Amino acid sequence: ITVLAYKTEDEAVNLWRKWFRQYVLPREKDGRVIRPRLVADGHEHGELYCEITCDRQIELVRLLRSRGLRMDAWWIDAGWYIRELLANPPVGQWFLVGDWRPDPRRFPKMLKPLADELAREGAELVLWYEPERVHEKCPVLPQVSHLLAPANHIFSRRYDLSNPAAVDHLIKTIGKSLQDNGVSFYRQDSNGAGPIHYWSSTEGALADGRHGMVENLAIQGMFAFWHGLKRAQPGLLIDVCASGGRRNDLETLRQGAVPLHYTDVGYTDFIAKQRYHHMLNQWFLYYKNIAQHCYDGERLNQWKSVIDIAPFHTVYAPAYLRDDNTAEQQWNEVWRKVAPYQVDADYYLLTPEVFGDDQWWVCQFHDPATQTGVLQVVRNRENRDDALRVRLKGVHARQRLHFEDLYTGIQSDGDGVVDLRLPPDAATVILYSPAP
């Protein structure tokens, strides 16, 4: 439990952000709070990442760099471990988890050559795992069955993390995989029914009538597992995906994890995203976007892309392979100016907490020490107000400011009262700093 004393909602939000930034967000190897990242991936065809190869991933990294993409990380999601594609498996090929060795045909030297290629330009490998679950068709099942909970649900069993032997096994198995594959950012998913079904079955097997002890020990086991991974791979960062935001409790995040994938719904609902991102800016500070949904066909939609700016920026790699990627390069330059404020600055919503197609949505990120900041300005499609006046928060009285629209390049000077004009279904980003 964390208790904060405050007078206003704005004060509460930014007191929480300061506390969360200092005591909860993970740290980089140099001691700084986790930094924003521009992330690309190499999915081209097939189900998720069940058919990618190491050689092609390296080729894509080099190709995207040659097209001007300065990436901080490379993302590989579920499927890199699949050895044989089955005919119409329930749920999907990727669901057959449990053996965390790369497919030797596709990755003959594992993923380390890819990680080394990325590291040459200062980038890192983000790799997906789902360590708790073992699919019933996974060949390792007989070897680890004594470490699993009794229940079988959705073709799978789960490790009994209330058992220290199971925790030790996972630390050794996943820790070695992280080392062998050169993983810097560990993405942990959790699918199926979740752990409670398995906790209940384990309690039933104990037959002593107690309830809750298995859950308590299993959560301790999960935290011990993560600490073990960090010992195996110093500087490791952790994403607690868990089917989209199912482990966003304070104690979990205090283990040095971030909730990158905050939901499995609403990928293309950009009105809902305004509400989502407002909440995430208030509480968690660090989350990701999914850039591929910001396109209308092959055209980058600026209204969508401004809404979708996030500290962990996953670009749509195929767009960089086209003849003209000017819009993508501009978006990335805008992102690089906005994202540090999203992590480091105070946050204010300058429009009412009413989210809809008939509203404006204006967010302010403000650095009180430098009196600089940025505005995300969005006018939704059905809004009828051609202009909107907002008053900036946190700005010193009588402070003169210099404003720059990062899309149009228009610059002006003024005070803390800003008049905004946009057509419907439009958005922009405005940077401000003390006027000379």
C-alpha positions in Angstrom: 0.0 0.0 0.0 1.3 3.5 -0.9 -0.3 6.5 0.8 0.1 10.1 -0.7 -1.2 13.3 0.8 -2.5 15.9 -1.7 -4.9 18.8 -2.2 -5.9 18.7 -5.9 -6.1 16.0 -8.5 -3.3 17.6 -10.6 -1.1 17.6 -7.5 -2.0 14.0 -6.8 -1.2 12.8 -10.3 2.2 14.5 -10.4 3.2 13.5 -6.8 2.4 9.9 -7.8 4.4 10.3 -11.1 7.4 11.6 -9.2 7.2 8.8 -6.6 6.6 6.1 -9.3 9.5 7.4 -11.4 11.9 7.4 -8.5 10.9 4.2 -6.7 9.1 1.9 -9.2 10.2 2.4 -12.8 13.2 0.2 -13.6 16.7 1.6 -14.2 19.0 1.4 -17.1 22.5 0.0 -16.7 23.8 3.5 -16.2 21.4 4.1 -13.3 19.0 6.4 -15.1 15.3 5.7 -15.1 14.2 3.6 -18.1 14.5 5.6 -21.3 12.1 5.8 -24.3 12.8 3.3 -27.1 12.1 3.3 -30.8 11.5 -0.3 -31.7 11.1 -2.2 -35.0 10.3 -5.8 -35.8 10.7 -8.2 -38.7 7.4 -10.0 -39.1 6.6 -10.4 -42.8 4.3 -13.4 -43.2 2.8 -16.4 -41.5 1.4 -16.7 -38.0 3.2 -14.4 -35.6 7.0 -15.3 -35.6 6.6 -19.0 -36.4 8.4 -18.7 -39.7 11.1 -16.0 -39.3 14.7 -16.9 -39.7 17.8 -15.4 -38.1 19.4 -14.6 -41.5 16.3 -12.7 -42.7 16.0 -10.8 -39.4 19.6 -9.6 -39.7 19.0 -8.7 -43.4 15.9 -6.6 -42.4 17.8 -4.8 -39.6 20.5 -3.8 -42.1 17.9 -2.8 -44.7 15.9 -0.7 -42.4 19.0 1.1 -41.1 19.9 1.9 -44.7 16.5 3.4 -45.1 17.1 5.8 -42.3 15.5 4.0 -39.3 17.5 4.6 -36.1 16.1 1.9 -33.9 16.8 1.3 -30.2 15.5 -2.2 -30.1 14.2 -5.1 -32.2 11.1 -7.0 -31.2 10.5 -10.7 -31.7 7.2 -12.1 -30.3 5.7 -15.6 -30.0 6.8 -18.4 -32.4 10.6 -18.3 -32.5 10.7 -21.6 -30.6 8.3 -23.5 -32.9 10.1 -26.5 -34.6 7.3 -28.0 -36.7 4.1 -26.4 -38.0 1.1 -28.5 -37.2 -2.1 -28.8 -39.2 -4.8 -26.6 -37.7 -3.7 -26.7 -34.0 -6.3 -25.4 -31.5 -5.6 -21.7 -30.6 -2.6 -21.4 -32.9 1.0 -22.6 -33.6 2.5 -20.1 -31.2 0.4 -21.6 -28.3 2.6 -24.7 -28.2 5.0 -23.4 -25.6 7.3 -25.0 -23.1 10.6 -25.6 -24.9 12.6 -22.4 -24.9 15.3 -23.2 -27.4 15.1 -21.6 -30.8 14.2 -23.7 -33.7 17.6 -24.9 -34.9 16.6 -24.9 -38.6 15.7 -21.2 -38.5 18.2 -20.2 -35.9 21.2 -22.5 -36.2 23.3 -20.3 -33.9 20.3 -19.3 -31.8 19.4 -15.6 -31.8 22.8 -14.4 -30.7 24.0 -13.3 -34.2 20.9 -11.1 -34.4 21.6 -9.6 -31.0 25.2 -9.0 -31.9 24.1 -7.2 -35.1 21.8 -5.0 -33.1 24.4 -4.2 -30.5 26.8 -3.0 -33.1 24.6 0.1 -33.4 23.6 0.3 -29.8 20.3 -1.5 -30.2 18.9 -4.4 -28.1 16.8 -7.5 -28.6 13.3 -7.8 -27.1 12.2 -11.4 -26.9 8.8 -13.0 -26.0 8.5 -15.8 -23.5 5.6 -17.5 -21.7 7.5 -19.5 -19.1 4.7 -20.5 -16.7 2.8 -22.7 -19.2 3.7 -26.0 -20.9 1.6 -27.2 -23.8 0.4 -30.9 -23.6 2.2 -31.5 -27.0 5.5 -30.0 -26.0 8.2 -32.6 -25.9 9.6 -31.4 -22.6 6.4 -32.1 -20.7 7.4 -35.6 -19.4 10.7 -34.2 -18.1 9.1 -31.5 -16.0 5.7 -33.0 -15.1 6.8 -33.3 -11.4 7.2 -29.5 -11.3 3.7 -28.7 -12.7 0.4 -28.1 -11.0 -2.1 -31.0 -11.3 -4.6 -29.1 -13.4 -4.8 -29.2 -17.2 -6.6 -26.3 -18.9 -6.8 -25.2 -22.5 -4.3 -28.0 -23.6 -1.7 -26.8 -21.0 -0.3 -27.3 -17.6 1.6 -24.7 -15.5 4.6 -24.7 -13.3 3.8 -24.8 -9.6 5.6 -21.6 -8.6 4.8 -22.3 -4.9 7.4 -25.1 -5.3 11.0 -23.8 -5.0 12.3 -26.6 -7.2 10.0 -25.3 -10.1 11.3 -21.8 -9.6 14.9 -22.9 -9.6 14.3 -24.9 -12.8 12.8 -21.9 -14.6 15.6 -19.6 -13.4 18.2 -22.0 -14.9 16.2 -22.7 -18.1 15.1 -19.1 -19.0 18.2 -17.5 -17.6 20.4 -19.7 -19.9 18.1 -18.8 -22.8 18.4 -15.1 -22.1 22.2 -15.4 -22.0 22.5 -17.7 -25.1 20.3 -15.5 -27.2 21.6 -12.1 -26.1 18.3 -10.8 -24.8 18.2 -7.4 -23.1 14.5 -6.9 -22.8 12.5 -9.9 -21.5 8.9 -9.9 -22.5 6.8 -12.3 -20.3 3.3 -13.3 -21.4 0.7 -15.3 -19.5 -2.2 -16.9 -21.5 -5.0 -19.2 -21.0 -7.1 -19.2 -17.8 -4.5 -17.5 -15.7 -2.9 -19.0 -12.6 -5.9 -19.1 -10.2 -7.2 -22.3 -11.8 -3.9 -24.0 -11.1 -3.5 -22.6 -7.6 -6.9 -24.1 -6.7 -5.9 -27.5 -8.1 -2.6 -27.4 -6.1 -4.5 -26.5 -2.9 -6.9 -29.4 -3.6 -4.0 -31.8 -3.9 -2.6 -30.7 -0.5 -5.9 -31.7 1.1 -5.2 -29.8 4.3 -8.1 -27.4 3.9 -6.0 -24.2 3.7 -6.8 -21.5 1.1 -4.5 -18.8 -0.1 -1.1 -20.2 0.9 -0.4 -21.6 -2.6 -1.2 -18.2 -4.1 1.0 -16.4 -1.6 4.0 -18.8 -2.2 3.4 -18.8 -6.0 3.6 -15.0 -6.1 6.8 -15.1 -4.0 8.1 -17.7 -6.5 7.4 -15.4 -9.4 9.3 -12.5 -7.8 12.2 -14.9 -7.0 12.1 -16.0 -10.6 12.5 -12.5 -11.9 15.3 -11.7 -9.4 17.1 -14.9 -10.6 16.8 -13.8 -14.2 18.3 -10.4 -13.4 21.2 -12.1 -11.7 21.7 -14.3 -14.8 21.5 -11.3 -17.2 22.5 -8.1 -15.4 20.7 -5.0 -16.6 17.7 -7.1 -17.9 14.5 -5.2 -18.4 11.1 -6.9 -18.0 7.8 -6.4 -19.7 4.9 -8.0 -17.7 2.5 -8.4 -20.6 0.2 -11.1 -19.1 -2.4 -11.1 -22.0 -2.6 -7.4 -21.9 -2.4 -5.7 -18.5 -3.4 -8.5 -16.2 -0.4 -8.0 -13.8 -0.4 -4.3 -13.4 -0.4 -4.3 -9.6 2.0 -2.1 -7.7 4.1 -4.9 -6.1 4.6 -6.6 -9.4 5.8 -3.4 -11.1 8.1 -2.7 -8.1 10.1 -5.7 -9.1 11.6 -3.7 -12.0 9.0 -4.3 -14.7 6.9 -2.2 -17.1 3.5 -2.9 -18.5 4.2 -2.4 -22.2 1.1 -4.2 -23.6 -1.7 -2.7 -21.5 -4.7 -4.3 -23.2 -5.6 -6.9 -25.9 -8.6 -4.9 -27.1 -9.2 -1.6 -28.9 -6.1 -1.6 -31.2 -7.9 0.5 -33.8 -10.2 2.5 -31.5 -8.3 5.8 -31.2 -11.1 7.5 -29.2 -10.7 4.7 -26.6 -6.9 5.2 -26.8 -7.3 8.8 -25.6 -8.9 7.5 -22.4 -6.3 4.6 -22.1 -3.3 6.9 -22.6 -4.7 9.5 -20.1 -4.9 6.8 -17.5 -1.5 5.4 -18.3 0.1 8.8 -18.2 -1.4 9.3 -14.8 -0.4 6.0 -13.3 2.2 4.0 -15.1 4.2 6.5 -17.3 5.8 3.8 -19.5 3.8 1.9 -22.2 3.9 1.1 -25.9 2.0 1.9 -29.0 1.3 -0.3 -32.1 2.2 1.9 -35.1 0.8 -0.4 -37.8 -2.8 0.6 -36.8 -2.0 4.3 -37.5 -2.2 3.7 -41.3 -5.0 4.2 -43.7 -3.8 1.7 -46.4 -0.3 2.9 -47.0 -0.8 6.4 -45.7 0.2 7.4 -42.2 -2.7 9.1 -40.5 -1.4 12.1 -38.5 -4.5 12.2 -36.2 -3.9 8.6 -35.2 -0.2 8.9 -34.9 -0.3 11.9 -32.6 -2.8 10.1 -30.3 -0.6 7.0 -30.3 2.7 8.6 -29.2 4.1 6.4 -26.4 7.5 6.1 -24.6 8.0 2.6 -26.2 7.4 3.4 -29.9 6.9 0.3 -32.1 7.2 1.5 -35.7 5.6 -0.2 -38.7 8.7 -1.5 -40.4 7.3 -2.2 -43.9 6.6 1.5 -44.4 10.3 2.2 -44.3 10.9 0.0 -47.3 8.7 2.1 -49.5 10.1 4.7 -51.9 8.9 7.6 -49.7 9.0 7.3 -45.9 9.1 11.0 -45.2 6.0 10.9 -43.0 7.5 8.1 -40.9 10.8 9.9 -40.5 8.9 13.1 -39.4 6.8 11.1 -36.9 10.0 9.6 -35.4 11.6 13.0 -35.0 8.5 14.3 -33.3 8.4 11.2 -31.1 12.1 11.7 -30.0 11.2 15.2 -28.8 8.0 14.1 -27.0 8.8 10.8 -25.4 11.4 12.0 -22.8 8.8 14.4 -21.4 6.3 11.5 -21.1 8.7 9.7 -18.8 10.4 12.6 -17.0 7.9 15.5 -16.8 4.7 16.4 -15.0 1.4 15.5 -16.8 -1.8 17.5 -17.2 -5.0 16.9 -19.2 -6.0 20.3 -20.4 -9.5 19.2 -21.6 -12.3 17.7 -19.6 -12.2 14.0 -18.7 -14.9 13.4 -21.3 -13.7 11.3 -24.2 -15.6 11.1 -27.4 -15.6 11.7 -31.2 -17.1 15.2 -30.5 -14.3 16.3 -28.2 -10.9 18.0 -28.3 -8.1 16.1 -26.4 -5.1 18.1 -25.3 -2.3 16.7 -23.1 0.5 18.7 -21.6 3.8 17.3 -20.4 5.7 20.0 -18.4 9.2 20.1 -16.9 8.9 22.6 -14.0 12.7 22.9 -13.6 13.3 24.1 -17.2 9.8 25.5 -17.9 9.8 23.6 -21.1 7.2 21.1 -22.3 5.1 19.7 -25.1 1.4 19.6 -26.0 -0.4 16.7 -27.8 -3.3 18.5 -29.5 -6.2 16.4 -31.0 -9.5 17.6 -32.6 -11.7 14.6 -33.1 -13.9 14.0 -36.2 -17.3 15.2 -34.9 -16.1 18.1 -32.9 -17.9 21.4 -33.8 -15.5 23.9 -32.1 -13.1 25.4 -34.6 -10.9 26.9 -31.9 -10.0 26.0 -28.4 -8.3 28.1 -25.7 -6.3 26.3 -23.1 -4.3 27.5 -20.1 -1.0 25.8 -19.5 -0.3 24.4 -16.1 2.9 24.6 -14.1 4.2 27.6 -16.0 5.5 30.5 -13.9 3.4 33.6 -13.8 4.2 36.2 -16.5 6.5 33.6 -18.1 6.9 34.4 -21.8 7.1 31.2 -24.0 8.3 30.3 -27.4 6.0 27.8 -29.2 6.9 25.6 -32.2 4.5 23.3 -34.1 6.6 20.2 -34.8 4.6 19.3 -37.9 4.1 22.7 -39.6 7.2 24.4 -38.3 5.2 27.5 -37.4 6.7 29.4 -34.4 5.3 32.1 -32.2 5.8 33.7 -28.7 3.1 34.1 -26.1 2.1 33.5 -22.5 0.5 30.5 -20.8 -2.8 31.0 -22.6 -2.8 29.2 -25.9 -5.3 29.5 -28.7 -5.5 26.3 -30.8 -7.0 25.9 -34.2 -7.3 22.6 -36.2 -9.7 21.2 -38.7 -11.8 18.2 -37.6 -10.0 14.8 -37.6 -6.6 16.5 -37.2 -3.8 16.6 -34.6 -0.4 18.2 -34.0 2.3 18.5 -31.4 3.6 21.8 -30.0 6.9 22.2 -28.2 7.4 25.2 -25.9 10.3 26.7 -24.0 11.0 30.1 -22.3 11.1 32.9 -24.9 14.5 34.5 -25.5 
